Amino acid sequence: MEPNNSQGLWPRRPTLVLAAALAVGAVLGRCCGERAHIWIHAAAWALAGAWTLELWLSLRCDGATNCRARAGDSASVSTRPTRTLSVLGLALLALITSSRVRAPEPSAREEAGGESMPRWPEAPGTAPAVGELEAPLERAPAPEVQTTDAVPHDAANAPLAVAQAPLRGVWSPSSRGERGEFGRLVEAGGYARRMVLPVGAARAGEELEVSPVDRPLRPARGFAPAPRTPGTLDSEELWVVKSDEVRRLTPSPTWRSWTTLEQVREWSMQRCERLGDEAGPFARALLFGDESRLAPEVGELFTRTGVRHVLAVSGMHIALLTTFLALALGSAAPGRARWACALATLGAIVLYSVLAGAQSPVRRAALTVALALAVGALRRRQRVETWRRLDARSLLAATLCVELLFAPRALFTLSLQLSYAATAGLIVGSAPLARWLGSVRRGAASTLSAGLATSQRLHTAFLLVVGDPAAARLRPTTLFDALRVRCAAAFDTALGASLAASLATAPLCWAALGELSPVGLIATPAVGPLVAWLLVYGLAAVYLPLPPEGFEAPYHALLALLEFFDGAPASPYVLPPRPLALHLATLLGLALWSVRRTAAWSDFGRRLAFATGGAALLPWSLAPRGMELAALEVGHGTALALRTPTQRVWVFDAGTRDRNSLERGALGPQLAAWETAELSLATSHWDKDHVSAFLGSCSAGR
């Protein structure tokens, strides 16, 4: 039954409310433990009964109203209780979603981590002066672990003394690298283990039983917690598994067409090699999401400049292909032929999604395009006034609803959070920021024009290139003026979109990655035309006999442009740890300020954004009165960090042989928490267990 919209009992965008209910349910299930799910199921059954009773009463009320209307009694009118039905239905939907998500069960390592980790004294501000005997750190006694007596601590690949229980779960791959295929083995309770399988050992969605022999790679630890995705359900350990340690519990798909598409994907990636020795691996990553052969320095270059999303086949690729196909097919299709063009576009997007690996970002983008085409087709077919134009917010919420209904645990993955945050930022803030940047550009042009008025030649050249700022809003009269206006509008739109997406994803990047790349604001729109050309021409060159120079030359131009941006300061900029709520409050203030619905809300948003943003950027770490020494837990290795009262930090040896993420998981967060002003490095010798983090930093250009 449809809610009565005329009475204002149902919001204008119901899909937004449904998506919010599903997200709240997923968060509720994440926060609840195993025992709480019994009460969740009981409450869900109770709500289902209340919703059924309310619906039955509503139908009886409608039946009585219709009978009285047929009898001519128009004085008594009954109203359906749609508000109660809506609230009960949303609550029931949230509880059903929460019942599918469970809190992760901490491993034995995590349970013992709080006792084995070195900790600060109770009064960290009263550190002893230089020369005193008391150490500023104290170490608690190590807990008893059964496997430590039989397994040496420095043996990274030694077999387990106690047989490891088989790990069972559903395989969800994410990317390919030099080690193999990275992914997550999601258990029944939602707890996911980070794992590396040999390429081709398993397909996405298969249920596996993994019996690892080697110990997992544990992360290095420090006193400052490493940045993590908000609400993540993933383990910090990394399991590297061999082929004979994997057993499929569910049979492999035997559908012949799927096998054929996999063969076409492999053949397509092999065809990328004809584009050049250096451009070929980049084409595999850009077109099909395979980064296994991409040079590490090239990947780090994209990361440092803030354009790493280019290498991940995601919404940008789908949007470019959809636009190209719409311009190529839709513009030349009259009348009913547009239906066939829409179906052809949808088929091409689905085919490309499968050939690109069908990872979560590309599936999400393909689903959005499919919903958009369906809404447009239904709107043209119905031809009724109740259908509104395509609403971007409702479309995004509908995509989120579909994804959370099938996989509510995906809400706690960084891929989903960044995708929806960036898209929401583009929808909400792209147009207002583009208008604001246009006004700033015109104001700067007017100021510069007034300053150059004293020189006739410079002023004439300025008017020839930039145009008259006073006539910026007038209709252009010549082709050159029209081209100049179009270029200026495209610049404002591209920079506004980049700024909106960067601001929307900044809280997540700060909390989950611990760093930002300010140069990415300009680098993203600057490399956009080159990336669009490489994507379209690369796909055509894979399947058509086109010359490889059309791809190789723009690729080298792209690398040269990124190296130019990489020379900018703060590329990237390491940020100190701050509460996620502070970042979200800043983002909310910027959103209220940019929308400008009312003056009061706009002023409140501006004040909130400046207050919370200033609080996040101000230093929180006070200089110590004495010397502070932090010995990081790196297993077989050494990593010492010494901070002086002048906020200068000395790092003596930073290496390990049996731990991963020393730079990003232990040393980097420690230096960020100290808000280091000056950093000096010293090493005793150049073995891996003393300089592995140094070598990683040098290779990354940091």
Sequence and secondary structure as in RCSB ss.txt:
>XXXX:A:sequence
MEPNNSQGLWPRRPTLVLAAALAVGAVLGRCCGERAHIWIHAAAWALAGAWTLELWLSLRCDGATNCRARAGDSA
SVSTRPTRTLSVLGLALLALITSSRVRAPEPSAREEAGGESMPRWPEAPGTAPAVGELEAPLERAPAPEVQTTDA
VPHDAANAPLAVAQAPLRGVWSPSSRGERGEFGRLVEAGGYARRMVLPVGAARAGEELEVSPVDRPLRPARGFAP
APRTPGTLDSEELWVVKSDEVRRLTPSPTWRSWTTLEQVREWSMQRCERLGDEAGPFARALLFGDESRLAPEVGE
LFTRTGVRHVLAVSGMHIALLTTFLALALGSAAPGRARWACALATLGAIVLYSVLAGAQSPVRRAALTVALALAV
GALRRRQRVETWRRLDARSLLAATLCVELLFAPRALFTLSLQLSYAATAGLIVGSAPLARWLGSVRRGAASTLSA
GLATSQRLHTAFLLVVGDPAAARLRPTTLFDALRVRCAAAFDTALGASLAASLATAPLCWAALGELSPVGLIATP
AVGPLVAWLLVYGLAAVYLPLPPEGFEAPYHALLALLEFFDGAPASPYVLPPRPLALHLATLLGLALWSVRRTAA
WSDFGRRLAFATGGAALLPWSLAPRGMELAALEVGHGTALALRTPTQRVWVFDAGTRDRNSLERGALGPQLAAWE
TAELSLATSHWDKDHVSAFLGSCSAGR
>XXXX:A:secstr
    GGGT S S HHHHHHHHHHHHHHHHHHS TTHHHHHHHHHHHHHHHHHHHHHHHHHHHHHHHHHHHTT  S
      HHHHHHHHHHHHHHHHHTT       HHHHHHHHHS B  S TT    TT SS S B       TTTTT
S TT TT B SS    EEEEEEEEEE SSSEEEEEE TTS EEEEEE TTS  TT EEEE   B  BEE B SS 
    TT  EEEEEEE  GGGEEESS     HHHHHHHHHHHHHHHHGGGG TTHHHHHHHHHH   TTS HHHHH
HHHHTT GGGTS SHHHHHHHHHHHIIIIITT  TTHHHHHHHHHHHHHHHHHHHTT  HHHHHHHHHHHHHHHH
HHHHHHH  TT     HHHHHHHHHHHHHHH GGGGGSHHHHHHHHHHHHHHHHHHHHHHHHHHHHHHHHHHHHH
HGGG HHHHHHHHHHT  GGGTTS   SHHHHHHHHHHHHHHHHHHHHHHHHHHHHHHHHHHTSEE TTHHHHHH
HHHHHHHHHHHHHHHHHHS   THHHHHHHHHHHHHHHHHHTSSSSSEE     HHHHHHHHHHHHHHHH SSHH
HHHHHHHHHHHHHHHHHS      SS EEEE B SSEEEEEEE TTSEEEEEEEEESSEE HIIIIIHHHHHHHT
 SEEEEE S   HHHHHHHHHHHHTT 
